[in-house]
Amino acid sequence: MISKSMSPRVENSSAIRAMFEEGLRMARIVGPENVYDFSLGNPNVPAPPEVNQAIIDVVKTEDPIKLHGYMVNSGFDETRQAVADDLNDRYGTKYGISNIVMSTGAAMCMNIIFRCILDIDDEVIVSAPYFVDYTNYVSNWHGKLEVLPANPEGGFMPRMDELEKRINKKTKAVIINNPNNPTGVIYPESVIKEIAAILEKKQKELGTVIYLIADEPYRELVYDGTQVPHIPDYYDNALVCYSYSKSLSLAGERIGYVVVPDRSDQAEQFKIALGIANRISGAINAPSLIQLALARCLRTKVDIDFYKRNGQDLYEALTDAGFDCLKPQGAFYLWMKSPDADEKAFVEALKEEHILVTPGSAFAGPGYVRFSYCVAHETIERATPGFKRIGQKYFH
Amino acid sequence: MISKSMSPRVENSSAIRAMFEEGLRMARIVGPENVYDFSLGNPNVPAPPEVNQAIIDVVKTEDPIKLHGYMVNSGFDETRQAVADDLNDRYGTKYGISNIVMSTGAAMCMNIIFRCILDIDDEVIVSAPYFVDYTNYVSNWHGKLEVLPANPEGGFMPRMDELEKRINKKTKAVIINNPNNPTGVIYPESVIKEIAAILEKKQKELGTVIYLIADEPYRELVYDGTQVPHIPDYYDNALVCYSYSKSLSLAGERIGYVVVPDRSDQAEQFKIALGIANRISGAINAPSLIQLALARCLRTKVDIDFYKRNGQDLYEALTDAGFDCLKPQGAFYLWMKSPDADEKAFVEALKEEHILVTPGSAFAGPGYVRFSYCVAHETIERATPGFKRIGQKYFH
């Protein structure tokens, strides 16, 4: 029998499947080339050739027992060292092997962190709109996700007054997702400093430890030279979650890491705790072959210009059609105000043009929709007349 | 700050690290070839060459987006079909794609099952001695693991009277680990039938659903023609967890599956629930490249004879030296009665001969020790004089 905790999740999933199936049904009727699906976040730029070459190289040259065998739960030394070196070169940090804990992608990185810091009814704060599965990552460990109201007037930066108000003795962490899914904005240094100041103040006031968890799977997908601040430079109790799902298009391979800075609370024990959490959560370790390959190629990147061009052209097409969009700064998402206060009705209207997007309420951001632009450029071109027709319907 | 739930686990881990470090220290003093380490469960037979060939083939021929991309959380259709076909050929079952949910190894398979069936304070039963991390897999989801006392008189089969007594309204599952870690015994058909009868009876009596979870990572490692019964043939609410960690020596790659038989409770919803649990637990999916490779080679097996010979020779060496051992039937573990009622003192005595084993109390089986014989055969040969000397010390 499915548990009380799981049952509602199974019921909700039927709505998502219905949407997916509607897309398939539409494709059967009008042809897949005439369905413009902006609803999925699956990278559509192939992994760089260096990745596949590295995989073949390690298969051919690595000790066969090591290649597919267990290692310490936190990962191979050489992979962790390569990650640390890369971060050190880019951020001027001094990370070593022990500061890096490899795990099966950013989703698992967050889960093992919550396994380490949450007891029943502890709280974690995030600002709306946010990636929905944070709710699950926190409730898995019987914590509660507290959601700050969205801040459309302030460019969807967290509302600092609300953040400060919401922190209490039970607050164990604040999540920031930078660049942000679903808004595509990047929190600049000034915002990070404000958040850090509030957390410092509240830690002192309450005598507690509040982690700032930076979920950064889109860190390399930034445009126009924008920089994503390295959070541990601004706050001691920072933890960074990273994934190679997007920067190397390895989403299916499940590989990423947590950075545990030496200045963070109980750092030495926390590094051990994360390794244990890797084991007992069932992840055990990041996949061995991909770890070894990554050690040889992790400084390569996918073709970011592909996403950049998509983001620019989608933004232009939508604003030309009269829509009110946030200019994409990073990730591969565009956040657009729905011309209908009920954005679900607007999502339905878009379907008449065979355009599929995700309603903002799926991210606790009603009144908006999310376009995911990891699509063929042609999809944007071919959808543009539809954007115009829908725009005319709403704005003229 | 590390949570109350996690802190004791971090403290306990220092004992394990101390043991590991003592092994390293010993190796530095007497040379690694003179340390006989029977404490680790890392397969030491390489993956069959077909696996690496399949990896290279899929890297060279597969669509690059599919190769490393997301798929449905339950896995690629072709991999699930290959798993189903393999099971059908061997057990005469009629599994299809939907009955197989791929995940990141048996440890994660168990975690996603518990994510689906446990609410706070629900109970899961296992018989001592047992693989210690079951405690964690259950307590992750705030369930309680209830441990039946060991049954040395009955060949370490579960005590049926205790099983029946321990089942109550909160009992959601019984775990059997077959072949068994740490005892190396295989539960025969007669035992499975007895367990099934008790569960059937209690389900009716209590009006509940009690899953029988078969954790079978060692299923292919069986000797002397012994067969591991296919549990769903004996009980409707059976779930099978499998891993390729041992049968293909892919422990580091994290790949395995759950079998959800159509006759099991809420089967259709349960299949969906496991996919959701894969996603929200952070596993997301079993690694994509290895899934695709596995679809091409999953019927190959590692060299089982290597383990068989090790098990036989270790058993002979230890019984010759006077020790009381269970004859290994499967897995790569040998379970031996400690000649000292305090088996930890005996473990220390073995260290004087540079022999490292795991004390039974690490498996809730005090008074015994576990030898893991996934070692070079030479290790057994070279340790034999030490076994004799220790035997003489205790038995003469």
Interface residues (C-beta under 8 A of the other chain):
Chain A: M1 I2 S3 K4 S5 M6 R9 V10 S13 N42 P43 N44 P46 A47 V51 N52 I55 I56 V59 K60 P64 I65 L67 H68 G69 Y70 M71 S103 T104 G105 A107 M108 C109 M110 N111 I112 R115 C116 I117 L118 D119 I120 D122 D133 N136 Y137 N140 W141 H142 K172 T208 V209 S249 L250 A251 G252 E253 R254 D265 Q266 Q269 F270 I272 A273 I276 A277 R279 I280 S281 G282 A283 I284 N285 P287 S288 L289 I290 Q291
Chain B: M1 I2 S3 K4 S5 M6 R9 V10 S13 N42 P43 N44 P46 A47 V51 N52 I55 I56 V59 K60 P64 I65 L67 H68 G69 Y70 M71 S103 T104 G105 A107 M108 C109 M110 N111 I112 R115 C116 I117 L118 D119 I120 D122 D133 N136 Y137 N140 W141 H142 K172 T208 V209 S249 L250 A251 G252 E253 R254 D265 Q266 Q269 F270 I272 A273 I276 A277 R279 I280 S281 G282 A283 I284 N285 P287 S288 L289 I290 Q291
